[in-house]
């Protein structure tokens, strides 16, 4: 893999936990520090990814087999890493990504049952050696998260997408899956309680990001 000078932070969690709000607040905070900070998301941060996202989110009632679903997310990631993330990191930017490899390990690996270790192996191949420096799991009771999603979709006049429409048990398993990811890799994956006002959650996130940014800046001289 080409040398990279930037920092790579990912935001993870179930539906309606506030990832995109926190991504916006973190990018703003980093930019206030004079840091070049950029955001992206999965799926859907490249032209190919936009097409894949549309397919994944609405299959017109067709249920994909688990393997096909996983491979579509991985195709999106392979393109995202090479077209967006690595080039940006090579310029020395801090990338803040809304979902990444942990989402596949939780949704497809742990919840759909393909096995997170198998998905981890595929992730390593797909990511070409790129791995997050820090992963923030926003943790929220799925009952609350889904209510937020349905409210937001209703306000926009949209129906919930394929995954948002899964039952509560699915979303409880997703929450549990992310907590297990954090327990398995406590150095990289940090859990942030998300059932509080966004500014409070953002403070907790900054307390985790600030030391990493400080060490990174020091390392760059
Ligand atoms: P979101 O970006 O709006 O949260 O929606 C993306 C959906 O796709 C969400 O339900 C989680 C799901 N997903 C996976 O199942 N596996 C993955 O690898 C990724 C990136 C997302």
py3Dmol code that shows the C-alpha trace and the ligand (Angstrom):
import py3Dmol

protein = """\
ATOM      1  CA  UNK A   1       0.000   0.000   0.000  1.00  0.00           C
ATOM      2  CA  UNK A   2       1.211   3.540  -0.740  1.00  0.00           C
ATOM      3  CA  UNK A   3       2.363   5.532   2.311  1.00  0.00           C
ATOM      4  CA  UNK A   4      -0.405   7.527   3.934  1.00  0.00           C
ATOM      5  CA  UNK A   5      -0.013  10.600   6.057  1.00  0.00           C
ATOM      6  CA  UNK A   6      -3.619  11.296   7.011  1.00  0.00           C
ATOM      7  CA  UNK A   7      -5.835   9.954   9.793  1.00  0.00           C
ATOM      8  CA  UNK A   8      -8.763   7.643   9.198  1.00  0.00           C
ATOM      9  CA  UNK A   9     -11.750   7.790  11.576  1.00  0.00           C
ATOM     10  CA  UNK A  10     -14.968   5.825  11.105  1.00  0.00           C
ATOM     11  CA  UNK A  11     -18.406   6.259  12.656  1.00  0.00           C
ATOM     12  CA  UNK A  12     -20.541   3.173  13.171  1.00  0.00           C
ATOM     13  CA  UNK A  13     -23.793   2.076  14.783  1.00  0.00           C
ATOM     14  CA  UNK A  14     -27.361   1.017  14.055  1.00  0.00           C
ATOM     15  CA  UNK A  15     -30.098   2.984  12.310  1.00  0.00           C
ATOM     16  CA  UNK A  16     -30.974   6.463  13.572  1.00  0.00           C
ATOM     17  CA  UNK A  17     -28.081   6.736  16.064  1.00  0.00           C
ATOM     18  CA  UNK A  18     -26.993  10.128  14.690  1.00  0.00           C
ATOM     19  CA  UNK A  19     -23.905   9.198  12.678  1.00  0.00           C
ATOM     20  CA  UNK A  20     -24.325  11.820   9.985  1.00  0.00           C
ATOM     21  CA  UNK A  21     -25.015  14.581  12.550  1.00  0.00           C
ATOM     22  CA  UNK A  22     -21.881  13.604  14.466  1.00  0.00           C
ATOM     23  CA  UNK A  23     -19.877  13.351  11.251  1.00  0.00           C
ATOM     24  CA  UNK A  24     -20.838  16.969  10.456  1.00  0.00           C
ATOM     25  CA  UNK A  25     -19.981  18.174  13.970  1.00  0.00           C
ATOM     26  CA  UNK A  26     -16.634  16.366  14.008  1.00  0.00           C
ATOM     27  CA  UNK A  27     -15.645  17.713  10.592  1.00  0.00           C
ATOM     28  CA  UNK A  28     -16.518  21.218  11.780  1.00  0.00           C
ATOM     29  CA  UNK A  29     -14.435  20.792  14.944  1.00  0.00           C
ATOM     30  CA  UNK A  30     -11.437  19.441  13.050  1.00  0.00           C
ATOM     31  CA  UNK A  31     -11.611  22.316  10.564  1.00  0.00           C
ATOM     32  CA  UNK A  32     -11.711  24.796  13.471  1.00  0.00           C
ATOM     33  CA  UNK A  33      -8.365  23.292  14.463  1.00  0.00           C
ATOM     34  CA  UNK A  34      -7.039  24.196  11.022  1.00  0.00           C
ATOM     35  CA  UNK A  35      -7.046  20.574   9.861  1.00  0.00           C
ATOM     36  CA  UNK A  36      -8.001  19.494   6.362  1.00  0.00           C
ATOM     37  CA  UNK A  37     -10.919  17.178   7.165  1.00  0.00           C
ATOM     38  CA  UNK A  38     -13.184  15.441   4.654  1.00  0.00           C
ATOM     39  CA  UNK A  39     -16.259  13.241   4.978  1.00  0.00           C
ATOM     40  CA  UNK A  40     -17.519  10.228   3.045  1.00  0.00           C
ATOM     41  CA  UNK A  41     -19.962   7.409   3.621  1.00  0.00           C
ATOM     42  CA  UNK A  42     -20.668   3.817   2.733  1.00  0.00           C
ATOM     43  CA  UNK A  43     -22.295   2.736   0.631  1.00  0.00           C
ATOM     44  CA  UNK A  44     -22.334   5.481  -1.991  1.00  0.00           C
ATOM     45  CA  UNK A  45     -19.239   7.729  -2.103  1.00  0.00           C
ATOM     46  CA  UNK A  46     -18.216   7.031  -5.708  1.00  0.00           C
ATOM     47  CA  UNK A  47     -20.254   6.940  -8.946  1.00  0.00           C
ATOM     48  CA  UNK A  48     -20.196   3.124  -8.774  1.00  0.00           C
ATOM     49  CA  UNK A  49     -21.107   3.306  -5.088  1.00  0.00           C
ATOM     50  CA  UNK A  50     -24.133   5.507  -5.795  1.00  0.00           C
ATOM     51  CA  UNK A  51     -25.461   2.833  -8.148  1.00  0.00           C
ATOM     52  CA  UNK A  52     -24.716   0.063  -5.632  1.00  0.00           C
ATOM     53  CA  UNK A  53     -26.411   1.998  -2.822  1.00  0.00           C
ATOM     54  CA  UNK A  54     -29.567   2.391  -4.907  1.00  0.00           C
ATOM     55  CA  UNK A  55     -29.588  -1.360  -5.584  1.00  0.00           C
ATOM     56  CA  UNK A  56     -28.882  -2.294  -1.962  1.00  0.00           C
ATOM     57  CA  UNK A  57     -31.452  -0.001  -0.404  1.00  0.00           C
ATOM     58  CA  UNK A  58     -34.377  -0.912  -2.663  1.00  0.00           C
ATOM     59  CA  UNK A  59     -34.544  -4.263  -4.382  1.00  0.00           C
ATOM     60  CA  UNK A  60     -38.242  -3.980  -5.202  1.00  0.00           C
ATOM     61  CA  UNK A  61     -39.129  -6.672  -2.690  1.00  0.00           C
ATOM     62  CA  UNK A  62     -36.467  -9.124  -3.866  1.00  0.00           C
ATOM     63  CA  UNK A  63     -34.407 -10.567  -1.017  1.00  0.00           C
ATOM     64  CA  UNK A  64     -30.739 -11.043  -2.027  1.00  0.00           C
ATOM     65  CA  UNK A  65     -28.872 -14.061  -0.750  1.00  0.00           C
ATOM     66  CA  UNK A  66     -26.470 -13.142   2.054  1.00  0.00           C
ATOM     67  CA  UNK A  67     -23.365 -13.731  -0.022  1.00  0.00           C
ATOM     68  CA  UNK A  68     -24.591 -11.447  -2.821  1.00  0.00           C
ATOM     69  CA  UNK A  69     -25.508  -8.718  -0.335  1.00  0.00           C
ATOM     70  CA  UNK A  70     -22.050  -8.881   1.264  1.00  0.00           C
ATOM     71  CA  UNK A  71     -20.267  -8.754  -2.089  1.00  0.00           C
ATOM     72  CA  UNK A  72     -22.198  -5.645  -3.138  1.00  0.00           C
ATOM     73  CA  UNK A  73     -21.094  -3.819   0.039  1.00  0.00           C
ATOM     74  CA  UNK A  74     -17.534  -5.015  -0.510  1.00  0.00           C
ATOM     75  CA  UNK A  75     -17.558  -3.815  -4.131  1.00  0.00           C
ATOM     76  CA  UNK A  76     -18.639  -0.399  -2.906  1.00  0.00           C
ATOM     77  CA  UNK A  77     -15.794  -0.433  -0.340  1.00  0.00           C
ATOM     78  CA  UNK A  78     -13.104  -1.534  -2.805  1.00  0.00           C
ATOM     79  CA  UNK A  79     -13.951   1.398  -5.070  1.00  0.00           C
ATOM     80  CA  UNK A  80     -14.295   3.857  -2.164  1.00  0.00           C
ATOM     81  CA  UNK A  81     -10.876   2.935  -0.746  1.00  0.00           C
ATOM     82  CA  UNK A  82      -9.058   3.347  -4.052  1.00  0.00           C
ATOM     83  CA  UNK A  83     -10.952   6.257  -5.559  1.00  0.00           C
ATOM     84  CA  UNK A  84     -11.581   8.398  -2.456  1.00  0.00           C
ATOM     85  CA  UNK A  85      -9.938   7.318   0.795  1.00  0.00           C
ATOM     86  CA  UNK A  86      -6.349   6.490  -0.173  1.00  0.00           C
ATOM     87  CA  UNK A  87      -5.907   9.551  -2.416  1.00  0.00           C
ATOM     88  CA  UNK A  88      -7.293  11.848   0.311  1.00  0.00           C
ATOM     89  CA  UNK A  89      -5.196  10.239   3.053  1.00  0.00           C
ATOM     90  CA  UNK A  90      -2.091  10.570   0.902  1.00  0.00           C
ATOM     91  CA  UNK A  91      -2.652  14.348   0.800  1.00  0.00           C
ATOM     92  CA  UNK A  92      -2.550  14.319   4.628  1.00  0.00           C
ATOM     93  CA  UNK A  93      -6.286  14.813   5.198  1.00  0.00           C
ATOM     94  CA  UNK A  94      -8.282  13.490   8.139  1.00  0.00           C
ATOM     95  CA  UNK A  95     -11.076  11.341   6.688  1.00  0.00           C
ATOM     96  CA  UNK A  96     -14.265  10.864   8.703  1.00  0.00           C
ATOM     97  CA  UNK A  97     -16.315   8.073   7.202  1.00  0.00           C
ATOM     98  CA  UNK A  98     -19.954   7.247   8.006  1.00  0.00           C
ATOM     99  CA  UNK A  99     -19.792   3.408   8.098  1.00  0.00           C
ATOM    100  CA  UNK A 100     -16.932   1.223   6.916  1.00  0.00           C
ATOM    101  CA  UNK A 101     -15.627  -2.321   7.354  1.00  0.00           C
ATOM    102  CA  UNK A 102     -17.210  -2.865  10.800  1.00  0.00           C
ATOM    103  CA  UNK A 103     -20.677  -2.470   9.286  1.00  0.00           C
ATOM    104  CA  UNK A 104     -20.122  -5.522   7.065  1.00  0.00           C
ATOM    105  CA  UNK A 105     -18.659  -7.496   9.961  1.00  0.00           C
ATOM    106  CA  UNK A 106     -21.707  -6.697  12.088  1.00  0.00           C
ATOM    107  CA  UNK A 107     -24.621  -6.717   9.614  1.00  0.00           C
ATOM    108  CA  UNK A 108     -23.458  -9.486   7.278  1.00  0.00           C
ATOM    109  CA  UNK A 109     -20.958 -11.271   9.533  1.00  0.00           C
ATOM    110  CA  UNK A 110     -22.574 -11.297  12.950  1.00  0.00           C
ATOM    111  CA  UNK A 111     -26.278 -10.647  12.281  1.00  0.00           C
ATOM    112  CA  UNK A 112     -26.899 -12.353   8.921  1.00  0.00           C
ATOM    113  CA  UNK A 113     -24.626 -15.151  10.093  1.00  0.00           C
ATOM    114  CA  UNK A 114     -21.784 -15.233   7.547  1.00  0.00           C
ATOM    115  CA  UNK A 115     -19.263 -15.018  10.397  1.00  0.00           C
ATOM    116  CA  UNK A 116     -17.351 -11.865  11.277  1.00  0.00           C
ATOM    117  CA  UNK A 117     -13.925 -13.481  10.906  1.00  0.00           C
ATOM    118  CA  UNK A 118     -14.637 -14.509   7.342  1.00  0.00           C
ATOM    119  CA  UNK A 119     -15.869 -10.967   6.608  1.00  0.00           C
ATOM    120  CA  UNK A 120     -12.741  -9.568   8.312  1.00  0.00           C
ATOM    121  CA  UNK A 121     -10.546 -11.608   5.956  1.00  0.00           C
ATOM    122  CA  UNK A 122     -12.464 -10.318   2.941  1.00  0.00           C
ATOM    123  CA  UNK A 123     -12.323  -6.771   4.332  1.00  0.00           C
ATOM    124  CA  UNK A 124      -8.541  -6.971   4.594  1.00  0.00           C
ATOM    125  CA  UNK A 125      -8.319  -7.986   0.950  1.00  0.00           C
ATOM    126  CA  UNK A 126     -10.835  -5.362  -0.193  1.00  0.00           C
ATOM    127  CA  UNK A 127      -9.228  -2.536   1.823  1.00  0.00           C
ATOM    128  CA  UNK A 128      -5.734  -3.214   0.473  1.00  0.00           C
ATOM    129  CA  UNK A 129      -4.187  -2.701   3.918  1.00  0.00           C
ATOM    130  CA  UNK A 130      -6.188   0.403   4.885  1.00  0.00           C
ATOM    131  CA  UNK A 131      -7.755   0.110   8.341  1.00  0.00           C
ATOM    132  CA  UNK A 132      -9.348   2.781  10.587  1.00  0.00           C
ATOM    133  CA  UNK A 133      -7.139   4.471  13.187  1.00  0.00           C
ATOM    134  CA  UNK A 134     -10.216   5.012  15.359  1.00  0.00           C
ATOM    135  CA  UNK A 135     -13.785   3.712  15.161  1.00  0.00           C
ATOM    136  CA  UNK A 136     -16.568   5.375  17.127  1.00  0.00           C
ATOM    137  CA  UNK A 137     -19.648   3.230  17.726  1.00  0.00           C
ATOM    138  CA  UNK A 138     -22.683   5.366  18.544  1.00  0.00           C
ATOM    139  CA  UNK A 139     -24.781   3.246  20.870  1.00  0.00           C
ATOM    140  CA  UNK A 140     -28.538   3.737  21.153  1.00  0.00           C
ATOM    141  CA  UNK A 141     -31.588   1.623  22.030  1.00  0.00           C
ATOM    142  CA  UNK A 142     -32.858   0.540  18.573  1.00  0.00           C
ATOM    143  CA  UNK A 143     -36.431   1.305  19.615  1.00  0.00           C
ATOM    144  CA  UNK A 144     -35.423   4.966  19.838  1.00  0.00           C
ATOM    145  CA  UNK A 145     -33.201   4.843  16.751  1.00  0.00           C
ATOM    146  CA  UNK A 146     -35.956   3.386  14.590  1.00  0.00           C
ATOM    147  CA  UNK A 147     -38.452   5.951  15.851  1.00  0.00           C
ATOM    148  CA  UNK A 148     -36.021   8.690  14.792  1.00  0.00           C
ATOM    149  CA  UNK A 149     -35.607   7.094  11.351  1.00  0.00           C
ATOM    150  CA  UNK A 150     -39.332   6.725  10.776  1.00  0.00           C
ATOM    151  CA  UNK A 151     -39.938  10.311  11.864  1.00  0.00           C
ATOM    152  CA  UNK A 152     -37.188  11.584   9.523  1.00  0.00           C
ATOM    153  CA  UNK A 153     -38.446   9.500   6.599  1.00  0.00           C
ATOM    154  CA  UNK A 154     -42.029  10.589   7.274  1.00  0.00           C
ATOM    155  CA  UNK A 155     -40.988  14.252   7.301  1.00  0.00           C
ATOM    156  CA  UNK A 156     -39.353  13.709   3.904  1.00  0.00           C
ATOM    157  CA  UNK A 157     -42.357  11.764   2.598  1.00  0.00           C
ATOM    158  CA  UNK A 158     -40.194   8.640   2.134  1.00  0.00           C
ATOM    159  CA  UNK A 159     -40.809   5.002   3.052  1.00  0.00           C
ATOM    160  CA  UNK A 160     -38.184   3.243   5.208  1.00  0.00           C
ATOM    161  CA  UNK A 161     -35.547   1.434   3.085  1.00  0.00           C
ATOM    162  CA  UNK A 162     -35.017  -2.348   2.968  1.00  0.00           C
ATOM    163  CA  UNK A 163     -32.818  -2.508   6.058  1.00  0.00           C
ATOM    164  CA  UNK A 164     -34.707   0.051   8.111  1.00  0.00           C
ATOM    165  CA  UNK A 165     -37.811  -2.118   7.588  1.00  0.00           C
ATOM    166  CA  UNK A 166     -36.240  -5.135   9.344  1.00  0.00           C
ATOM    167  CA  UNK A 167     -37.850  -6.050  12.697  1.00  0.00           C
ATOM    168  CA  UNK A 168     -36.734  -4.868  16.126  1.00  0.00           C
ATOM    169  CA  UNK A 169     -34.940  -8.178  16.845  1.00  0.00           C
ATOM    170  CA  UNK A 170     -32.682  -7.575  13.815  1.00  0.00           C
ATOM    171  CA  UNK A 171     -31.779  -4.100  15.052  1.00  0.00           C
ATOM    172  CA  UNK A 172     -31.180  -5.366  18.587  1.00  0.00           C
ATOM    173  CA  UNK A 173     -28.762  -7.917  17.140  1.00  0.00           C
ATOM    174  CA  UNK A 174     -27.025  -5.103  15.228  1.00  0.00           C
ATOM    175  CA  UNK A 175     -26.571  -3.130  18.449  1.00  0.00           C
ATOM    176  CA  UNK A 176     -25.199  -6.199  20.213  1.00  0.00           C
ATOM    177  CA  UNK A 177     -22.930  -6.907  17.247  1.00  0.00           C
ATOM    178  CA  UNK A 178     -21.324  -3.475  17.418  1.00  0.00           C
ATOM    179  CA  UNK A 179     -20.786  -3.847  21.167  1.00  0.00           C
ATOM    180  CA  UNK A 180     -19.061  -7.170  20.475  1.00  0.00           C
ATOM    181  CA  UNK A 181     -16.839  -5.521  17.830  1.00  0.00           C
ATOM    182  CA  UNK A 182     -15.791  -2.982  20.466  1.00  0.00           C
ATOM    183  CA  UNK A 183     -15.131  -5.667  23.080  1.00  0.00           C
ATOM    184  CA  UNK A 184     -13.012  -7.639  20.590  1.00  0.00           C
ATOM    185  CA  UNK A 185     -10.865  -4.638  19.632  1.00  0.00           C
ATOM    186  CA  UNK A 186     -11.007  -2.134  22.513  1.00  0.00           C
ATOM    187  CA  UNK A 187      -7.947  -0.169  21.391  1.00  0.00           C
ATOM    188  CA  UNK A 188      -9.476   0.895  18.090  1.00  0.00           C
ATOM    189  CA  UNK A 189     -13.248   0.678  18.652  1.00  0.00           C
ATOM    190  CA  UNK A 190     -14.795   3.010  21.244  1.00  0.00           C
ATOM    191  CA  UNK A 191     -18.451   3.022  22.300  1.00  0.00           C
ATOM    192  CA  UNK A 192     -20.134   6.419  22.672  1.00  0.00           C
ATOM    193  CA  UNK A 193     -23.587   6.543  24.353  1.00  0.00           C
ATOM    194  CA  UNK A 194     -25.804   8.368  21.853  1.00  0.00           C
ATOM    195  CA  UNK A 195     -29.105   8.921  23.735  1.00  0.00           C
ATOM    196  CA  UNK A 196     -28.190  12.483  24.658  1.00  0.00           C
ATOM    197  CA  UNK A 197     -28.282  15.867  22.928  1.00  0.00           C
ATOM    198  CA  UNK A 198     -25.984  15.929  19.858  1.00  0.00           C
ATOM    199  CA  UNK A 199     -23.647  18.537  21.406  1.00  0.00           C
ATOM    200  CA  UNK A 200     -23.014  16.272  24.425  1.00  0.00           C
ATOM    201  CA  UNK A 201     -22.312  13.292  22.188  1.00  0.00           C
ATOM    202  CA  UNK A 202     -19.971  15.497  20.133  1.00  0.00           C
ATOM    203  CA  UNK A 203     -18.049  16.434  23.307  1.00  0.00           C
ATOM    204  CA  UNK A 204     -17.473  12.772  24.128  1.00  0.00           C
ATOM    205  CA  UNK A 205     -16.361  12.115  20.579  1.00  0.00           C
ATOM    206  CA  UNK A 206     -13.921  15.024  20.688  1.00  0.00           C
ATOM    207  CA  UNK A 207     -12.459  13.727  23.954  1.00  0.00           C
ATOM    208  CA  UNK A 208     -11.596  10.504  22.092  1.00  0.00           C
ATOM    209  CA  UNK A 209     -10.420  12.161  18.872  1.00  0.00           C
ATOM    210  CA  UNK A 210      -8.326  14.981  20.346  1.00  0.00           C
ATOM    211  CA  UNK A 211      -5.465  12.840  21.758  1.00  0.00           C
ATOM    212  CA  UNK A 212      -5.255  10.892  18.514  1.00  0.00           C
ATOM    213  CA  UNK A 213      -5.070  14.110  16.500  1.00  0.00           C
ATOM    214  CA  UNK A 214      -2.447  15.521  18.867  1.00  0.00           C
ATOM    215  CA  UNK A 215      -0.236  12.419  18.525  1.00  0.00           C
ATOM    216  CA  UNK A 216      -0.716  12.408  14.757  1.00  0.00           C
ATOM    217  CA  UNK A 217       0.263  16.085  14.479  1.00  0.00           C
ATOM    218  CA  UNK A 218       3.321  15.502  16.630  1.00  0.00           C
ATOM    219  CA  UNK A 219       4.311  12.535  14.485  1.00  0.00           C
ATOM    220  CA  UNK A 220       4.087  14.663  11.344  1.00  0.00           C
ATOM    221  CA  UNK A 221       6.383  17.252  12.913  1.00  0.00           C
TER     222      UNK A 221
END
"""
ligand_1 = """\
21
LIG
P -27.048 4.273 6.167
O -25.776 4.662 5.499
O -28.154 5.166 5.820
O -26.890 4.020 7.609
O -27.548 2.916 5.509
C -26.746 1.936 5.100
C -27.405 0.620 5.396
O -26.594 -0.426 4.879
C -27.566 0.359 6.874
O -28.791 -0.298 7.112
C -26.436 -0.590 7.194
C -26.237 -1.327 5.905
N -24.870 -1.778 5.678
C -24.579 -3.124 5.722
O -25.471 -3.946 5.957
N -23.310 -3.538 5.475
C -22.297 -2.670 5.161
O -21.168 -3.083 4.932
C -22.613 -1.252 5.132
C -21.528 -0.261 4.811
C -23.895 -0.859 5.396
"""
view = py3Dmol.view(width=600, height=400)
view.addModel(protein, "pdb")
view.setStyle({"model": 0}, {"cartoon": {"style": "trace"}})
view.addModel(ligand_1, "xyz")
view.setStyle({"model": 1}, {"stick": {}})
view.zoomTo()
view.show()
